[in-house]
Amino acid sequence: MAADGCSSSLGLPCVFSPKSRQYLASFAQDGRLRIWNTDSKILHQEYVPSAHLSATCTCIAWGPCRIAKEGPLRKKRKSEAGRVEEQADLLALGTAVGTIIIYSAVKGALHCTLDGGHSGGVNCVQWHPVDGLLYSGSDDPYIVEWDLQTSKTRCKWKADRASVTSLCVSPDGKLLLSAGQTIKMWDLKTKEVYRKFTGHSTAVTTLRFATTRPPDSNGLYFLSAAAHDRLISVWQVQEDGNDKNSVVSFTLTDDPQHIDLLTSNSKEEAVRLAVVCKDGQLHLFEHFLNGPCKKPLSPSCTVQMSGLEDIPVPVPLLAAALTADTRSLLLAYGSYLQPVMERVVSGCVASFTSLLTHPLLLKLFPLQMSIEERLGEIDLSLEKGGVKGTPSLQTDNFAVLLVQGLESKDANILNNVFQTRKDILIKKTVSRLPIPAVLPLVEEITKRMQGHPYTAVLMVRWLKAVLMQHTSYLSSLPDLVSQLGVLYHMIESRVKMFHKLTKLHGKLYLLMTQVRLGTSCFYSTVNANATPKNSTRETRSREKPKLCLNTHTNIVNKRYLTS
C-alpha cells in the first residue's frame, strides 16, 4: 500500500494526494498554496493565506481520504446507494510562526486554524490514519496532539532536548516516530517511549514506516533520512531490543528532497521506494526487507530529465509518486510556480537510459524532425482568407516553438511566433511557457523593442502578457533590478520623449489645419469671380458678403460679389 498522508518539509513543500494521486499540492516562493490536477494537468485551486508573507509555510501534509460533504445533499439513486467514494480533502499547513492552517480542498476554503500549541516554527505535521487527529513538531521540544473536531490541543508532551524535525504515525495508528538527532518510537496510548534509535550525526528530516507488521514480530521496519547525509537508513524493530544499528542503507547522489514508498505487508512483498534528490535526480529502489544487509544498496534505476538541446540541460524533478494499482510513476518537474506532471509506467522507466528527454517536447514533435520540418508542418499564416482544411497553430505548439526559438536563438522561428496580433493567443502562449524560459523571453522582448517602431508595437503586447502572467516569479528573482534595468530605462526614456512628441504633434496639426482653410478659401474666391454675367440682379442682391481669411498676410477682407 502507498504511504498515505505523507508530508514534505524539505526545501519548498510539494506533495501528492494519497491513494489516487489525483492532486499535487505545492507552495512556491510567493507563499501561495496551489493544488494541481494531475489528470488534466491544470491548476485546480489556489489559496493565499492571510499572513503568507510573514507566516511562510514550512511543511505540508495531506490528510487521509474521507467522505467529504460538499454542498446540499441530494437523494441518491439505487445504483449509487452502495457506492461511497472517498477523496482527499484536508491539508495541514505548518507555518514559521507556530500556527497550523487546515485547508479543505473539497470546499476550496479554510477549514480551521490551530494555534496556541507551539512557541516556535512548525517543522513537521502528521495525520492519524483513523481518529481524525493531527500531530505536529516544532522548534520547541514538544509534540502536540490536535483534535480536529474541536480545533484545540488534546495532548502535549516533551519529546527531545532540542527541536522536533520529523514525525510519522504507523499504519495501524498505535505508534509514533519522532526525531531530532535521536529517533524515538512512542506508544500513542500511554505517550511513553517504546524504543530509541541513534545513528545520524545531523538532524533527521524524514521518517517513514516501510512495513505494516506488529512491532513484536521482528518484521516492523522504518526508514530515516538526515540533512547533509546521502544515505537512507532502514531500521528494524526487534523483539529483544537489539536494534542499535540500521540494517539496510540506500545510497543517493545528494540530499533527499522528496520520498515516496509502497509499504510491504509480508516478507514475500518488496518495498518500493522513489527518492527525489536535491540535484533533481530520481532514484528508484526495490528491496525485500528480511534482516540486515552489509553493503549499501544502489538504485535500480536513476532518472534525470533534460531538454532537447545539443548540450542537454537538466530539468529538476520536484516530486515523484508511486501508484499501487498500475505500478505507474507520477512525476512533477520544472518550477514550483507551474510544475509539469507526467505519468509513466515504472517498467518503461527502468528500460530507459539515465538521461531522459523532456516529455512535453517529445509529445508534440518527434526527435527525427528538424526545426524547419516542424515549421513546415504548422501553418503560421494569420490571414483570414486561408484555405479551409489547413492546420491551425495551437497554443501548445506556439509555446514549444517559442521555447525552441529562445534556446536556439533562431530568428525565423521567433519572427513567425512574434508576428501574431491575437491577444488571447499571446496570453495563453505566455501562460503555458515553462518558468525557465520567462527571463530569456523578457530579454528577447527588450532587444526587439530597441529596434524598429513597428516591431516595438508588437512586442508591447508580449511584454504585457509576461508581466500579467509571471509577475510573482519575476519579483522573486534576487537580481531582478540588474536583469530588467535595460528595459526599465528604455521605457522611461520613451515616456519622457512622448510628452515632446505630443507637443510637436499638436503644433503640426494646427499648422496643417490653417493651411487647409487657406487653400479652401482661395478656391472659393476664384469660383466666385468666375460667376456668369447673365445672372439675374435679384439673385445677386440676395447674396451676402463672405469673409475670407488670408493665412499669409493675416488680413480679413470683405468682398461683395457684384456684377
Buried (B, 14 or more C-beta within 10 A) or exposed (E): EBBBBBBBBBEBBBBBBBBBBBBBBBBBBBBBBBBBBBEEBEEBBEBEBEBBEEBBBBBBBBBBBEEBEEEEEEEEEEEEEEEEEEBBBBBBBBBBBBBBBBBBBBBEEEBBBBBEBBEBBBBBBBBBBEBBBBBBBBBBBBBBBBBBEEBEBBEBEEBBEEBBBBBBBBBEBBBBBBBBBBBBBBBBEEBEEBBEBEBBEEBBBBBBBBBBBBBEEBBBBBBBBBBEBBBBBBBBBBEEEEBEEBBBBBBBBBBBBBBBBBBBEEEEBBBBBBBBBBBBBBBBBBBEBBEEBEEBBEBBBBBBBBBBEEEBEBBBBBBBBBBEEEEBBBBBBBBBBBBBBBBBEBEEBEEEEEEBBBBBBEEBBEEEEEBEEBBEEBBBBBEEEEEEEEEEBBBBBBBBBBBBBBBBEBEEBBEBBBEBEEEEBBBBBBBBBBBBBBBBBBBBBBEBBEEEEEBBEBBEBBBBBBEEBBEEBBEEBEEEEEBBEBBEEBBEEEEEEEEEEEEEEEEEEEEEEEEEEBEEBBEEBEEEEEEEEEEEEEEEEEEEEBEBEEBEEEEEEEEEBEE
